[in-house]
Amino acid sequence: VARAHVIINLITAVLLLFLLKPFMALVLYLSPGNDVARQVANSHTLFNIIGTLIFLPFIGLISKLAQRMAGAKEQEELYYLEESALQDNTTALDQVKRALAEHFAHVTLYFESIHKVLVRKKDEPNNKAHSARYRDRITDFLEKIMQLKLTAKESKLVASYVRILHEIERIEDYSEKILNVSNQLKTESKTFRPIEHKEIEELFKEVSVIMKKTEQVIVSRKREAALQVLSQYESINARKDELRELSKKRFLSRRTGIGVANYYYDVVSALEEIAKKCRNSAKEIYD
């Protein structure tokens, strides 16, 4: 709809440039006197009416053009998954690897935008409409690869990519959980204490780092890099336990309420789970 609206407005504006004098004469005729506000309103109304009358017979064509523009963008996003790659197993698997890494990068950006929502630096997270497209296309491509004649090693790699795709989906689920906590805090007019904000901020940064490292592991498939992710997860897991104890002490000493304490632990637990999904993805490479 938005694309069609832009197309109609753009072409109408170009056409009216050639008919500017008669158009302005009509506006002035319909707006006697020196009422500038009325002239502006009438010109806007006339513009919309003329555009509608001109393009009403071509609405089907414009709709197809808008859809083609949207399809072109989707094709650009998913250019790694080329059907011709299925003629060679190695090339096909490499396409999946690159698409998974790109998908993971987008999910990382979505996660970071939710972080900004939580700390009130942003009203809404990034649009994640691409995720379903990536997931469906990668799944479809993997199903086609499974129909090829694969070696035992290649079959194992396909299974590994399927599991990584599932872990990426779970990362999105836990990111959504953090977004829900942010929305609940806003609805209930509650907020974390400064020390709680600081602790969550630090944990967010650690999880953001492990996500970016995991993306690199998917691309490089280096065991050394995967081992770094596994090690970093253990650190994040230990930190989660520490923060849980700190939150419990604050609640028992009545420095925070039960509602905020629960929301705090929900965020900390979700962050640890996201790090765990990164660890699971890295293990697919390390193992």
Disulfide bonds with the S-S distance in Angstrom:
none
